[in-house]
Amino acid sequence: MKLVWSPETASKAYIDTVKSCELHHESGVAELVSAMAAGWNARFIVETWSQGGATATSVGLAVASSHTNGRHVSIVPDERSRLEYVEALEEAGMSPPEVIVGEPEEAMNRLNGIDFMVVDSQRRDFSRVLRLAKLSNRGAVLICKNASSKNGSSFKWRSVIDDGSRRLVRSVFLPVGKGLDIAHIATSGGNSGSGKVQRRWIKHVDRQSGEEHVIRK
């Protein structure tokens, strides 16, 4: 199996997220991430969230999971974060996803077959979360948001694929929001990324700056 891109599903999720995030007035990260998750037909979406963090990306992932009929899980560090997260999603008119409270090691032991994951580079343990993730045998798309932060600036994807069971197919850094570092990872359990890769282009327009960003798939 391998990741297969669906532009129609991506477009629907993008438009729905734009409508859902009108009150957030953020940089377009939510819309882009939602379109990618839906376009790759992600069946198991996982994200990390900490108290005080923005929830627009979570709204986008919730929209994407509704289009793919996928499972959406958010990992938070403590009960206080969980309560704030659930309240914020409900205020945004979204049904909160499954929320797991705990440290990365504990949470990741319960999650198998992840094919789309978003972590916050502002969390000190974000790279450890990526290393511990049990990915789908068809591969996965991994995203670090706030990648321009101090913690994320020195991050290298090689650090999360050095066990031999994963292979970096391609990666890209996008100056959207506070920076998105995106990687397509193939796993030894599948043939994701092997052979001839059909490449596609997606155009994303930042609603605040008006700048266009083109992603090659």
Disulfide bonds with the S-S distance in Angstrom:
none
